[in-house]
Amino acid sequence: MVSVSEQGKVKQMHKNKVIDITFFVLLLFVVAAVMLTLFYRQTIGNPNNYHSDMKAYILEMQGLDSGYSFPYPIFFKLSAFIHLFAAPELSVAIATMLLNVLSMVLLKIFFNRLALKELSESFPKCAWLSGIVLSLLSASLLFISMLYLPNETYLPGIKFKYLGVFTANPFHNATYMAARPFAILAFFWYAKLLTCYEEGYMGKNSQGKGVILRDYVLFAIFLLLATMTKASFTIVLVGAAGLIMVYRMFRSRFRNFVPTLLLGVCFIPTFVDLLYQYKGVFVPEEGAEGGMGFGLGTVWSLYCNNMPAAICLAVGFPLVVLLLNFKELKNNTIYRFSWQLYLMSLAMAYLLYEKGFRQPDFNFSWGYMYGIFFSFVGSLLVLLKATVAKKRPLLLGVQWLVYLGHLGCGLYYFLGIFRGGHYY
């Protein structure tokens, strides 16, 4: 027989869940409406005021010559399906909005799984607020930006707010945002596999939680979907994952060779698609230079003469969290992998570039921006854990203030673009 106190707890948990879902749905509608308005303005507006590649995407979606190669079809197929019921411009805007807010939904799901219970138990008198806080944080990750000074004031060597510094949310690039929900899924699933793949596909991590063959299949599917929407995240994850797996294999003296091989099979569909995309993008046309080049900041230096400052402005919050929670790298797989991913993205952006007419486009910066985004995700989860523990409240306040600094800059940056300002 259930006691009165237990019944009360169940009712309170149900009430908290209802509040959580209701608030999140309302917030989701607000974010979706704001995003749709921006993306629709980009599709119909003057490129000088709403600069983006939306015009080219609209042509590609209709099967017309856009002048560019887009060998990643998912975003365009979704837009084409919506085009059965709506005008071309609105179709592309809706597709971009749907995939962008899907990122918010996925972040909310993962944040709830990883932090909601502990947050509620640590603050029992206002447990109903925990879901609201995680909803707001999930939404905030879609608006954070690089740090910058007001009134067009720049640090030495920094020429622009965005260019050369970069942001987790490049609002002018629809394909980046379209691929992000699949990147989020691939990121968290690979982090899950990292905890136990060396024990085989039925292995268990330190918490006794296991993975099954389905987890490998899902990771392979999510990574392929991300690749088929925009490959920028994929090449960064593949690079980081490859180094991690090779290092672990040498460290174990090849005792984990078979489990490593099994996990490696998950990458085969993505490798096949990357080869197809390489043929469509990197192979030069007759009489034109193409392929990938190697250099030390060859393209990055076109837009920034102070890389240390640019890095600090882009990932100020993750750097502060790292400084104050360095020990978390050892035991927190998600956090450690977020930094491994960021470092790989930084190395690729600094060392690699596309030759030919695409060189000034700095397309390896998209992978770097994914690295920035996931460094924020991992760092925010660590900060939530530290907040639950209620240790060093002054230092907790510093970390939250830096995060709010990124969010405040991001909201103002978004407002400028929303009004037709340039993204530079």
N, C-alpha and C positions, 0 to 999 in steps of 0.2 A: 504493500500500500504506500502510495506516494504521500510524503508529509506535506504540511501546509507550506513550510519554508521552501521545499523543493518545487512545489507548484508555483510559488511566487517567483522563484528564480527562472523557471521555464517561461512564465508570462513576461518577465522583464527582458529575457533574451529575445523572445519573439517581438516584443515592442521595439527593442534596439535594432533588430534586423529590418523591421518595417520602416523605421526612421532612416536607416542606412540606405535602403533601396530607393525609397521615395526621394530623398535628397539627391542621390546620385543621378537618378533619371532626370530630375529637373535640371540639375547642373549640366548633364549631357546634352539636353535640348538647347540650353543657352549656348554652350560651346559650339554645337553643331550649327546653330543659326548664325552665329558670328563668323564661323569659318566659311560657311556656304556663301555668305554675303561677300567676303573677301575674294574667294575663288571665282565667283561669278563676275565680280568686277574685273578680275584679271583676264577672264575670257573675252569680255566685251570691251574693255577699256583701252585707252591709248597706251601702247607699250612704254611710252616715256613717263607715264604716271603710275601705271601698274605693270612694271617690268616683270616678265616671266616668259616661260616657253609655252604657255597655254595655246597660243595660236598654232604652233607646230603640232602640239598634241591633238588639237581638234582636227587638223588635216590628216594626221596619222590614224586617228580613230575612224575616219571616214574612208580610209584606204587611198587617200590622195598623197601626192608627193609633197613632203614637208621640207625637203632639202637636208634632212638628217636621218641617221640610222637609229632605229629604236628596236633592237632585237630582244626586247623583253615585253611580252604581249599582255600580261594579266591586267594591268591598269587600262590598256586600250580596249581589251575585250569587255571589261566591265563597263567602260564608257559607251561602247558600241551597243551593249545590251540595253542600257538606260536610254540610249538614243532611239530605241524602238518606240519610246513613249514621250520623249522630250526633244527639244531643239539641241543642236550640237553643242553650243556653248554651255547650256544648262546641264547637259549630260556629263560633260567633263568636270564641271564644277561639283556636281552631286557625287560623282565617283571619287573625286579627291577628298571631299568632305567625309564620305562614308568610311573610307580607309583611314583617314586621319583620326576620326573619333573612335574607330575600332581600337586604335592604340590606347586611347584613354580607358576603354572598357577592359582591355587586357591588363593594363597596369593596375587598375582597381582590383581585378581578380587576384593577381599575384600579390599585391600589397595586403589584401585581406587575408590571404592564405599565410603569408609570412609574418604579419605584424598585428593583425586585428585582435587576436585572442590575448596576446601579451599586453597590448596597449590597454585593452578593456580591464584586465585584471589588475594592472598597475594603477589605474585611476578609476576605482569601482564606483565612486560617487557620481562620476559623470561618464560612465561607460558608453552611454548613448552617443557621446561626442566622438568616440573613437572612429566610427564608420564615416562620420562627416569629415573628420580630419584627413583620413586616408583618401576620401573622394576629392577633397580640395588639392591634396598633394598630387594625385593622379592627373588632375586637370592642369595643375601648375607646370608639370613637366612638358606640356605642350606649348608653354609660353615663355619659359626661361630663355635667356639669351646670354651673350657675352656681356661682361661689364664694360662700361664706357663712361666718360666724363660728360657733363652737360655742356650745352652751348657749343657743340662742335669742337671741343677742346680735346687734343690728342697727346698722348705720351710721346716722347722722342722715338722716332722710327715707326710709329703707328700712323698710317695714312688715312684709314677709314674705320668706322665702327665695326663693320662686318668683314669686308675684304681683308685678307691677311690675318684676321683674328678668328673669325668663323664662330658658328653658333650651333647649338643642338637643334634649333628650329629655323631652318632656312625657308621662310614662308613663301618665297618666290619659286620654289622647286617642287612641283607636284609629285614627281616620281619618287623623290626621297621620302616624302610623307606617305605615299602609297605603299611603299615597301616596308615601312617601319613596323606595322603590326606583325608581319611575318618574321621580321628581324627580332622582335620582342619574344615571340614564341620560340624561335631557334635559340636565342640567347639563354633563356631560362631552361629549356630542355637540355641544351648541351651542358650547362652548369650542373643540372641534375645528374646527367650521365657521368660527369667528371668525378662524382663522389664514389662511384662504385663500378665503373665499366671494367676495371682491372680484375674484378672477381667473376667476369662473364656476364651474360645478359640476364642472369638471375641473381646477380650480386646485390649486396646490401651495404648501405653506408654506415657511418658511425652511430646514427640514430636508429639503426635497425630497419630503415625504410629501403625497400628494394626497388629494382627496376625490372621490367619484363620486356620481352621482344617488342611489344607495342611501343614502348618508349623510343626504341631505336628507329622504328618505322616512322613514328610521328616526327622525330627530329629530322629525318631525311626528307620528309614531306615539307615541313616548315622551311627548311633551308632552301629547298628547291623552289618553293613559292616565293621566297624573298629574292632569289636569283632571277626568277622569271618576271619580277616586278622592277627590280633595279639591282644590279650585281655589286654595287659599291660596298654594302655591308658584308656580302659573302666573301669577297676576297680578303677582307680584314679578318673575319672569323676563321676562314680556312688557314690563313697564315698563322694566327695565334694558336689555333687548335693543333696545327701541324707541329709547331715547336714544342707545345706542351706534351703531346703524345710521344714525340721522338725523345724528348728529355726524360720522360718517365720510363720509356723503354730501355734507354741506356742505364738509367739509375737502377732499374730492377735486373740489369744484365740479361735482358730479353726474356725474362720469365713471364712477362705479360704480353708476349708477342701475339698469341692467338686472340685475346680480348681486344688488343689494339687493332689487329686486322679486322675483327668484327665491327668495331666502331668505325674504322676506315671505310668499310663498305657503304656506310650511310652517306658518304660524300660522293659516291660514284655518279648518281643522277645529276648532282650539281656540277661535277667536273665536265660531264658531257654537255650540259647546257652552257657552261662557261666557254668551252671550245667553240660552240656555235656562235656565241656572242663575240668571241675574239675574232672570228672570221669576218663578222659583220661590221666590227668597229675598228679593230687595230690593224687588220691587214690593209696595207696601202693600196689605193687605186693606181692604175698605170700612170707613171710620170709624177707621182706625189710621194712625199716622204711620209712614213707611218711607223707603226710599232711603238714599243715602249722604250723610253730612255732612262738612264741612270745618272743622277747628279746630286750635288749637295745643295738642296734648296733652290734648284734651278728656276722653278716656276714660283715657288713661295716668295722668293726675294723680289719678284716683280711687284708685289703688293704690300710687302712689309720688310722693314730693315731692322726690326727688333723682335726676333722670335721669342726670346725669354719673356718679354712683356706680353706678347701676343698669347703665349701659352697660359700665362697667369690670368689674363683677362678672360680667356675662354673657359678655363677650368679652375677658377679661383676657389669655388666651394669644394670641389673634390680634393684639391690640394690641402685646404685647411682641415678637412675631415681626415685625410691621410696623415697629416702631421700629428693630430691629436688622438688618432685611433690606429696607429701603425700596427699594433699587435693583431688587429682583426684580419690582416692579410693572411696570417698563418692558418686560422681555423675557419674562416668564412669563405666558402668556395665561390659564392656569387660575387662577393666583393673583390676577391683576388682575381677572378676571371674578368671582371669589369675593367680592372687596371691593366691586365695583360692585353685585353682587347684595345684599350686606349693606346697603350705603348706601341702596339703593332700598327694601329692607324696613323699614329704620329710618324713612325719610321717610314711607312709607305708614302705618306704625303710629302715628307722631306726628301726622300731618296728617289722616288719614281715619278715619271711624267709621260704624257703622250706626245709623241713627235708629230710634226706637221701642223696643219692649221688648227688642230684641237689643243695645242700646247698651252696657249694663254687661258683656256677654259678651266685649267686646274681641276680636272675631273677626279683626281685622287683626293681632293678635299672633301668629297662627299663621304668617302669612307672615314676620313678623319672626323667629320661631324657626327657620324654614328658612334665613333669612339668617345667623343665628348658626351653624347646623349647617355650612353650606358655607364660612363663614369659617374654621371649624376644619379642614375638609377641605383647603382651599387652603393654610392656614398649616402644617399637618402635613406636606404634601408639600414645602413650602419648607424646613422644618426638617430633613427627611430629606436633602434635597439638600445643605444646609449641613453636616450630619453626615458625609455621604460625603466632602465636601471637607476635613473635619477642620480647619476654620479657627476660630480663637478658641474653644478648648475651654471656657474659663470661661463665655463668653456662651452657648455651646451648652448647658452645664449649667444655666444660669439658665432658658433657654427650656424645657428638658425638665422642670425642677422646677415651673414654672408649669403646664405641661400635666398633670403628675402631681397638682398641686393640684386642678385641675378634675376629674380622674378620681377622686381620693379623695373629694371632695365628692359626686360623682355616685354612686359606689358606696354611700356612706352614705345619701344621699338615696333611692336605689333600695331599700336595705334597709328604710328606714322605711316606704316605701309598700308593700313586700312584706309587711311585718308588719301592715299595716292602718292605718298612719299617714296623716295628711292631706297632700295634695300642696302645700298653701299654703306 
